[in-house]
Amino acid sequence: MEDNLKLLSAFDGEVRCESPNNRLDRFTGILIYKGKNYVLDHDRLILRGCIIRNTDWCYGLVIFTGPDTKLMQNSGKSTFKRTHIDHLMNVLVLWIFLFLGSMCFVLAVGHCIWESKKGYYFQDFLPWKEYVSSSAVSAVLIFWSYFIILNTVVPISLYVSVEIIRLGNSFYINWDRRMFYELKNTPARACTTTLNEELGQVKYVFSDKTGTLTQNIMIFNKCSINGKFYGVVYDKNGQRVEVSEKTEKVDFSYNRLADPKFSFYDKTLVEAVKRGDRWVHLFFLSLSLCHTVIPEEKVEGELTYQAQSPDEGALVTAARNFGFVFRSRTSETIMVVEMGETRIYQLLAILDFNSVRKRMSVIVRTPEDRVMLFCKGADTILCHLLHPSCRSLRDVTMEHLDDFASDGLRTLMVAYRELDNAFFQDWSRKHSEAYLSLENREDKISMVCEEIEKDLTLLGATAIDDKLQDGVPETIITLNKAKIKIWVLTGDKQETAVNIAYACNIFEDEMDGMFIVEGKDDETVRQELRSAREKMKPESLLESDPVNSYLTTNPRMPFKIPEEMPNGNYGLIINGYSLAHALEGNLELELLRTACMCKGVICCRLTPLQKAQVVELVKRYKKVVTLAIGDGANDVSMIKAAHIGVGINGQEGMQAMLNSDYTFSQFRYLQRLLLVHGRWSYNRMCKFLSYFFYKNFAFTLVHFWYAFYSGFSAQTVYDTWFITFYNLVYTSLPVLGLSLFDQDVNETWSLRFPELYEPGQHNLYFNKKEFVKCLMHGIYSSLVLFFIPMGTVYNSVRSDGKEISDYQSFSMIVQTSLLCVVTVQIALETTYWTMISHIFTWGSLGFYFCILFFLYSDGLCLMFPNIFQFLGVARNTLNLPQMWLGIVLSVVLCMLPVIGYQFLKPLFWPVSVDKIIDRIHHCMRHPLPHPSRTKWKHASSQRSAYAFSHKQGFGALITSGKTMRAKMSKKNSFPFKK
């Protein structure tokens, strides 16, 4: 049809397919056209958001739209995220309202009793209003009067202050130069201001792998060819040299098509290529032919490879630099420039990769008319397909593969076979029949492929380095010390994910066991999970186990699963297919209990929706703070599902960043985000809330005690201007200074002692228990603040014999004592003093005395006598020794319990943090030498079975010719006769 729209308009086919679902790897349908049925599978389905490359024209039919598309079916719901402290504050405010109502009720009852017994008989002096017919009616009115007076106990300004504090702490993240990535010129960014303190409470981190833990940049590092090890550099004395920036690189100037970005350091491999070593030439010819890469050459000599996996791009680039340049391809041919000579190979077949075969092969006809099969794949598979004559070579190569694996490299074997022409023609007929079959197509194709992929001759093995991002192993070790568990949720292959897990210290060789869950049905998955749990904690399978008992009595009630301690360090690996069974029914609790007992968890081959389901599972039953971090669009669902979402500015677009709460460019910045900014934000917020509730209780409850001495008349203790300025001016700046600048320890100690992070995970610094302590402390302080001044001025006289026990003098003594007490209280809470802290704290107290003389000045009171009624009170009261005695006694009595508790708590009720703080103080007095920076190197002996992120379906796509430009087909037509 090409671009003929008339032919397209005449197309009248009918498509019958499955209903919309979220399975990205499956699609079932048929196209009925002119009475014939054509199979439609997932290889013919383009997902929403895909980009079509190297295509002049194409026609498509939209199957699903909008929310019915597979990607939208996998997307998570957008929810407004609120912190645990937000939910707690809402509950506490409700408690305070109930407390306020109960206080007003008590005072209203007291008023009713007082009016009945005393007020009734004093109506000549205290007449009732005309609308008050009885003491009960008066009590109802007084209830609402006290509701207005005591409403300051309700923290109306709390939410505004909280948002200001969060905004300030968000700026600290944005301004942090140590989270600025110079290579991309990108700073860390807080996209929200509502989750800062939640950063100090994270218990589980769910991380993507490729692009998050790794750089997603593959580098050809080492290889083994015909039993010889290449990639190691030796000096003149034969001593092995570690590769560094100063190491001399191999000179590829002899190859004008070489990639200038490619680096290799072992010159012996280049020498072998130049002297025409047959096995080395076959090895690199195999790499240049056995792949599904699409080349682009917009400018003569400047090749760009479009590879469907970074691994393939690295291998083809390596072959290119060593003189075997993959130049172009059509659906029938492959052009390779071999050591400067252009050669064209006829592409006869591509035996595509799948997760069962763990290998891919190409069959080509050489210009000499020889039929050759080149194969690359997992060593565990290819070892069984080799010719018996390769046994000794296989053993040597396997030793080399072990060395590669010990460095955490991604490995695969390379082999070839020369085919008899008649044998190939017979096999080609069988392959065509299997490919066109409608039933069990994949099984039939696999069986046919096995017939030809045998008796292979081993060429060697490759080792690709998928470099971890800088600082990833150190970051994960630090987070583990902070009791943060890290789960890797990836769509990549199991072997690749496990390799990376060992490289970045999620898994260790010293682990007591590794469990792999790969069951294909519910019962098998259940048995695998229970056998793993039996080894880690046998008693967890008994009916007497607390969790099992609760499940028996409350099978449908969601509850918090407690932490279960295993008898060692274990790791868990589960694939997406098994996870689909584990997330159904009561198996999800089996999965969760097993996984949470493991030190590290790897979930591989997951869909985006499954990533979100794993996060939701932990949130639902563990009731802890979760954080998800990723860099691609497939991580968006996981990022949305977690309490906190972090986007990495990587190679896979902006979707993750646009949907995240915090963004930065390197995984290593996560430890600073959590252990420094998160812990500081949590500590500051907890101190702020404790102090805020305390000062409000101490301020308001003085009215309650005064009611018993004022006939429950709803008279305030304080001057109205003091009530107005108390939260707005006098106490606002000190608490903001505490909440924005306080640090119990600096950032260096926060990172050096990650154990300091643990209290936030258990929410120890502010919870319902701490709130009750604030209430009791406020009640005690209000008692002291009322009765000490009262005892001080009761029946007291000045030096001239005049009484000082008047209402206004008493009011001023009480309010001055209150402000001094709360100022000293916040000074005791402050652990990190700056000039701003001093100005805010002591300046606010000084400002109070300054404004006191202004508000109580003669001029202001004479000009506005109805507004400013405390004429001369400041001048007359501040020179009284009774006042200063009352202030000193109030401060001392209020602070003694606080100081005593802070002194005795570490002695009689010590927690781990107290011991760490003592160690820090000791280290500050006796400085230790700075710890030397060690280079982390993976030393695992475990090897991936097939560390190659390849996908099925690209072979058929290439041989169909749909990816090739029409002009390319004409330009590179195969010259041989068929």
Steps between C-alpha positions, in 0.01 A plus 500: 500500500782733590355852522203436270199618702252363244617146568478567873142626471404175330632293791202336675652253744354408837699471825392278786711531813508469876338755729719779647747379764835594656714215361782670311648175372183341364251582229261257334301581191433416135454709187235371261562627148357357178399182678843429646612519862825674592651462845541813711734468798698739721778523239255687278372730773651845556445636850392852569799736508726286278717673238535343155851533356654438156156483337390706198130418533266266682129449556353391827167422659419637846388210718471665843470869587518713812469307826468171309860509375738258666723775638206685654379171645839478671505859625436563866240728650602854587440562868573795723781390727483594867752414768440287808547813709221672305261219587617507861451878523142464375429245773666713767305810397181296542621394845569865585148598396361235730733619777385859439137394515554311824677799662219734394244256637678480838521878522138538394394260776716692744337824388154350546586389854660836587205698368257277689680527833655849485427697189124481553536696825730766357279618216499849645875514434521250210163526327398233249419601146133525413525192277647290783214339684693247711847376584460217244441749219800701621710180502410429136610849401817472707580169325528684169685789661765263628500324164612830347753577776654153506501453121870590499564143609390400149809547276339711229836631378661156521436404139629832366818469708549140385483601135750783554742256664457249219559768240823603672628144523413450132724793411786328684464203264492725195805693620710200599819525293599146592194371316583701188615289204751702301514274194135574422485832682196381695428569868283296731145628504213466745186491284276503808521663841269262685720193549828627646469348848385172343850476350624439853270200553566277197520127572478346149663624180376355169750561223510444129826353369598621155570872502439525875765276654695478176599762244323308223825532303655167391874474440683211336749419775663159449473189287630146467579375149607141432607460861704821521407773746491858364434825684767493772791746486853407610804723549852437370575271794197282434309636798127554462401869488167642611335698221469872575471827313878507463514157336590517132212413269518279192559697180222437247628751245548219248120474478341813353150377599590446866286662767717767668311458829595132531784419743702182540835451670634154410719541192545124451147472362565761232825326412312170459251671267778657291695177456183329374432256782222278360314451828514867591362591155218247532420627848458862391325394177248320717443816707457709186241261350307347793275785615191703415665844493387763248779729369462864403759684288375852433854619434755287317711311754297609804310191606230499767356174626136472611509197728195363682725434799817679612678162514464441128617851425813444710587171328447631147699813584786284631505298176493827306810637674698180460449511122167322438266789428131427469416756229144438383227239465187416304244232563721259300858622538757626750792718391817472708828682439764246606842655552424759230341252254124524440327162507128427466338202674166358403274482806327164485332485843495657845424261785367750745565528868244408763517448875492119465764462228729767656689533174468638149649385171535624144554288192682672215648409165849637455633651175688166459156325497549335841201472736598608852308507827617744769355473851535696822329430830515385859793278592264264687320436169780511244718264701257217421487589130875482434673229300681243724832612355462834677502350850848622604442842345166521680664435838755777445232741382284419803790596726524830316126550543541449873762776501264726308220432744724573798524855363123523461511502117216390272612189312402285204655233278560519126507194269456410133429208268552448127194340340462266208292667228264205454448470876420870522246484216318216674509685831380824337188320374423373852558844646259662253229246584544560873494875455173491305322265739207642700518261796796473741707713268766590754551141613534377143748774412709416809512132406613582147767739628640230729559281195750746353645662815716205599855374450618859523864604502587728788656833409519668839311721743437870552483709817303825501516750780165665577661756723334574828442864572768652720453428867218245467661221711598745773152654498327163537731396785428830675124463453516144633673629813209740539267193507356593158411198289560520126297304246588507131194492273609468139368392165844363416608136496559307818867430435578862419316625808679251727839604359429863580366405845833339584695788349325763711496296824127426517605134493822370653695177470485460878120466498358192669272418210345619174140416412373501142122498447415395146182295537247492218190450716361604839588180683860490380554865592347435842731207564808697392411792726420279800817295459700823495324622816553163666874535455510863620259465794348153550264611778325740258322197347350384831138570584615659827682773309337839583452597136350161412268519801380844399443386140291210625273722708493803267556372146371811324604778732805699382753529778862585559736207460771530766870475423619139498867430562656218294783279624748641247546711186302386198409624154186451293461497121158480336394550139194679368309184406532353847428837657169516314393187690650619828303826492168318486290390798669406826830435322584869525556464875724199441701707254517803727605309812767312308635805319508723807721250683759516220790743494456565128217436255521495120176498300577461128299495179233720658244708318450860616175401669669217691760745631219714640325194646813399692527850648129501591539161667771626733306821572184309583639247747823649637369854572843649437624780277601385151711671236518409132780617274527458124596672178259380232135511400460140617578617854223760515241265652744398773594863568134598533418206726775563757471754779797682343596489133849590380585548134849456357598735220636225276498374142134397475311828473318725744194293597643380831614850596169658409310257722738502797517696824879546496746486213877480462751346262684232699384217726773584752320825585226290658701448818541875540133561429394253770775503763565875496203695366241239595626445853545872566152575367343228715686607815416866444133429434472285813665767715275763347180304567599411856587860580198644318250286688682559829502880474134506403401278794709703745352824362136394492461290814588798719150627409358174634658540845413870510132411447485347850604838647285722279161342562516320163421836344689439173750775577840465333824496694702686238479834332318467167806630313716228654247237389515646148880514479587178688490260202534766233811686624645396835539123439489467121861585410673285767312188397562572130869544576501165677311333215719638223852503643526240776736202458564242769816397308646639179481336160837326536396313813156428354663312213772343712249357749196391294357335814382848604226458239322219684276705738318654206408157363321421826366856534648531850534877516136597452202270544191478716708415804721805447190713454367387838838593651465848347151527649617397847799734475269783393259430787786504751647821356160672503458410867839647580440808285171574676562413863860629536408856390184480705694398811755769425256793483237370743460754783830661389574871514758727343770675696269801532225283651272485196349166401620327185249216492289663230378325187718687254824452694423132547424466129830657403700281738332184366551588134862605553570178692334299223711659229821450697413134564423414135811689387725304738319182395580553133858593591533159671354331189749671266815297440653704218536871566552745218493878501150484355391264778628743765329795333170313463499357853634780718392773259136393532523521878665843479240612248229406751641739759539774240144471377380471860605855576346616173161334555481606864633853442311799635452665163347192330272423796378861522437521125312166477377423855252236384767307309811541714391466861821400683606858577841512670496132592837422339674789670353420841534122490841443347676669793338265752728235653194276542459488124858390431480252785185353346663482154815331634299248707270424207790441262689284748200286596392456139848411374609267783290202379618555142868516593464206738329287233763585238776410747347179638356356178836396345602349836191295583320463165777516241431434133747423224498860378613629840800270488586616147473865602741426786741341253476808277572731791796282594628510142463878495712527814751242374499523117561179309698489174278545198398157364687409184293478186489141384421380154206263500545200284257218447650169599213262443573165347142475374454545126197600305372224276425748223574859582370647177194727496368377168135480397309260283350600168769714337629220281169457322467877471834532319448209261157637409668810360261736676781689670694566179469801277399427145803682360728292720358181354581618151844626592608188686331227298675165523708430188481123509261301285229307678 
